[in-house]
Amino acid sequence: QVQLVESGGGLVQPGESLRLSCAVAGRSLVFFAMNWYRQAPGKQREFVASISSGGTENYADSAKGRFAIARDSEKNTVYLTMSNLKTEDTAVYYCNARGVMWPTMGSDDWGQGTQVTVSS
């Protein structure tokens, strides 16, 4: 199994930026597609962004043009850079790793989440 630890959440004003980190321990990032999800109070979990083992990025419509996902193989860390934050971005953000090759194929691991609050 792998362990995922998110960090970087906090309180920010609308229009500001924030970068979340997801440190991966136990396996190299190359074995996984890495994803960010978020969940606001009273809402179901929703997809935010993903990056494949080959570096292909995908974004939810709400994130396109404002958020960027990136991988740092040296630090074995995935980032989510969020710009021009809106109050509706307020949520707990979760890092997710899904195995794409042996020996991780079929795995589905989650971090503990980090709170992002956007408020004036």
C-alpha positions as CSV (number, residue, x, y, z in Angstrom):
1,Q,0.0,0.0,0.0
2,V,0.9,3.7,-0.3
3,Q,0.4,6.5,2.1
4,L,-0.8,9.9,0.9
5,V,-0.5,13.0,3.0
6,E,-2.1,16.3,1.9
7,S,-1.0,19.7,3.1
8,G,-1.2,23.3,2.1
9,G,-4.9,24.0,2.9
10,G,-6.0,27.0,4.8
11,L,-8.0,30.2,4.7
12,V,-7.7,32.4,1.7
13,Q,-9.6,35.4,0.3
14,P,-11.4,35.3,-3.0
15,G,-9.1,35.9,-6.0
16,E,-6.1,34.6,-4.2
17,S,-4.0,31.5,-4.9
18,L,-3.1,28.4,-3.0
19,R,-1.0,25.3,-3.7
20,L,-1.8,22.0,-2.2
21,S,0.7,19.1,-1.9
22,C,0.3,15.4,-1.7
23,A,3.3,13.5,-0.5
24,V,3.4,9.9,-1.6
25,A,5.2,7.3,0.5
26,G,5.7,3.6,-0.2
27,R,5.8,3.6,-4.0
28,S,7.0,5.7,-6.9
29,L,4.5,8.0,-8.5
30,V,5.1,6.3,-11.9
31,F,2.9,3.4,-10.8
32,F,-0.2,5.6,-10.4
33,A,-2.6,7.9,-12.0
34,M,-2.9,10.7,-9.4
35,N,-6.1,12.6,-8.8
36,W,-7.6,15.4,-6.7
37,Y,-11.1,15.3,-5.5
38,R,-13.0,17.7,-3.2
39,Q,-16.1,17.5,-1.0
40,A,-18.0,20.5,0.4
41,P,-20.5,20.2,3.3
42,G,-23.8,18.8,2.2
43,K,-22.3,17.9,-1.2
44,Q,-21.0,14.6,-2.7
45,R,-17.4,14.2,-3.5
46,E,-16.5,15.6,-6.9
47,F,-13.5,15.2,-9.3
48,V,-11.2,18.1,-9.6
49,A,-8.1,17.1,-11.6
50,S,-6.0,14.2,-12.6
51,I,-2.6,13.4,-14.1
52,S,-1.7,10.1,-15.7
53,S,1.5,8.2,-15.3
54,G,2.4,9.5,-18.7
55,G,1.7,13.1,-17.7
56,T,-1.7,13.7,-19.4
57,E,-3.8,16.2,-17.4
58,N,-7.6,16.3,-17.1
59,Y,-9.7,18.9,-15.2
60,A,-13.3,19.3,-14.1
61,D,-15.0,22.2,-15.9
62,S,-15.0,24.1,-12.6
63,A,-11.2,23.9,-12.5
64,K,-10.3,24.5,-16.1
65,G,-8.3,27.7,-16.5
66,R,-7.8,28.2,-12.8
67,F,-6.3,25.0,-11.4
68,A,-3.2,23.1,-12.5
69,I,-2.0,19.6,-11.4
70,A,1.7,18.7,-11.5
71,R,4.0,15.9,-10.5
72,D,7.5,16.1,-9.0
73,S,9.2,12.8,-9.4
74,E,12.2,13.8,-7.4
75,K,10.1,14.7,-4.4
76,N,7.5,12.0,-5.1
77,T,4.8,14.6,-4.6
78,V,1.7,15.8,-6.5
79,Y,0.6,19.4,-6.4
80,L,-2.6,21.2,-7.1
81,T,-2.1,24.9,-7.8
82,M,-5.3,26.9,-7.5
83,S,-5.6,30.4,-8.8
84,N,-8.4,33.0,-8.7
85,L,-10.1,31.1,-5.9
86,K,-13.9,31.5,-5.5
87,T,-16.0,31.0,-2.4
88,E,-17.5,27.9,-4.1
89,D,-14.1,26.3,-4.1
90,T,-14.4,25.9,-0.3
91,A,-14.1,22.1,0.5
92,V,-12.0,19.4,1.9
93,Y,-9.5,18.4,-0.9
94,Y,-8.4,14.8,-1.1
95,C,-5.5,13.2,-3.0
96,N,-6.1,9.9,-4.6
97,A,-3.8,7.3,-6.2
98,R,-5.0,4.6,-8.6
99,G,-2.6,1.9,-9.6
100,V,-2.0,1.5,-13.4
101,M,0.7,-1.2,-13.6
102,W,2.0,-4.1,-11.7
103,P,2.3,-4.4,-8.7
104,T,-0.2,-1.6,-8.0
105,M,-2.8,-2.5,-10.6
106,G,-6.3,-2.2,-9.0
107,S,-5.2,-0.2,-6.0
108,D,-7.2,2.8,-4.8
109,D,-5.6,4.9,-2.0
110,W,-6.7,8.1,-0.4
111,G,-5.2,10.8,1.8
112,Q,-6.8,12.3,4.9
113,G,-7.8,15.5,3.2
114,T,-6.9,19.2,3.7
115,Q,-9.4,22.0,4.3
116,V,-9.6,24.9,1.9
117,T,-11.7,27.8,2.9
118,V,-12.3,30.8,0.6
119,S,-13.9,33.7,2.4
120,S,-13.7,37.5,2.4
